[in-house]
Amino acid sequence: MATIYAIRGLILEEVLLNLLRESGYTPVDYAQNIDENDVRYDETLHYGASGIEVKGRGWNHQIDAIADFIISPPFSYPLRLLLEAKFYKNKVGIDIIRNAVGVLKDVDEYWVSNNTNKIAKPRYHYQYAVFSSSSFTNPAQRYAFAQDIYLIKLENNKYFLPIIESIEDLTYSDFSGSSDKNININLSEFRNKLRRSLKSSNRLNHYCEEKGFNSRSINVILKTSQSLRYSFLGVIGERFPIFFTPSPSFHIDDVIGNNQIRICWNDDSWFIIKDNADCSDLEEEDILFSFDLPEELFELYAENNMLSESRALDMKENFMSNIKITFKNHNRDIISSVQLKLDRGWIEEIKRVSVSMED
């Protein structure tokens, strides 16, 4: 039996994994990992009773939302993202982050073997991100900062909100359940069907009909997420990861040719806007991305000089900082990146709005 809360979190994870393909992340499917003679076989993974498990030094950990970055940096193991999504009405607490820290430590040490003649291969550099449809408590944010767990808040991300709302509309009756906490569904099977549907832009009519599920409600989520097409993971000041959702009119060429931008708070959302746009009188064509911030976590980065502005090469220019976004360049079939330049004072603007929101 499953709960509606688990199903909503699962759907959010799969939507995010699919959107991050355009940032160079490839979801890991266990179907590629069954045959030990297959060149793609990965002995760090195990298929448990409930889905994919990542092997740790002490135990295996069920993590179904896994994505590999398709470029391996020099002098580093391949990057593997462990993604967890929470769809709560209340804030995500420190217990979720404690679990993430324990999992990250254990899987990082899987290569440490009692048998020195057998070293686990391949090895990965793991990163752990927790996405939330709501926010995070202050203790959760402080603990995540100390332990390098990345928190991505979605509740005030304007262009992502239609997806949140469509998932929130799901009820237990859409899955022929008897209550929120009593739904008869094979979550691994549902995840597999959903992942394939998101990737192929197909609907789940046949599967839903077979299971007695409400295909209309589920297909609304598919249609909404597929209309978004992609989102980007960006990094502010080479330190702070942010999930950027593009505006309906956005095209990557908008920032390749003119990379000077501004951060703006407007209508209860954070935006990346064109440098010549007026934040108090925004037009849709002025907006590049919407995003959201865990305020306490951002301030911890800023207060510890981890987001300090760097001096431009030309000492006469203003101090600048940057946002780096990685994306698939389909014209050249490669992964590219663009560095967006922020005006001086962007940290102070974010902190000012954060304080006003607390008041």
ABEGO torsion letter per residue (X at the ends): XBBAAAAAAAAAAAAAAAAAAAAGBBBBBAAAAABAABAABBAABBBBAAEBBBBBAABBBBBABBBBBABBBBGBBBBBBBBBBBBBABBBBAAAAAAAAAAAAAAAAAABBABAABBBOBBBBBBBBBBBABBBBAAAAAAAAAAGBBBBBAAABAAAAAAAAAAAABBAAAAGBABAABBBBBAAAAAAAAAAAAAAGBBAAAAAAAAGBBAAAAAAAAAAAAAAGBBBBBBBGGABBBBBBBBAABBAAAAAABABBBBBBBGGBBBBBBAABBAABBBAAABABBBBBBAAAAAAAAAAGAABBBBBABAABBBBBBBBBBBBBAAAGBBBBBBBBBBBGAAAAAAAAAAAAAX
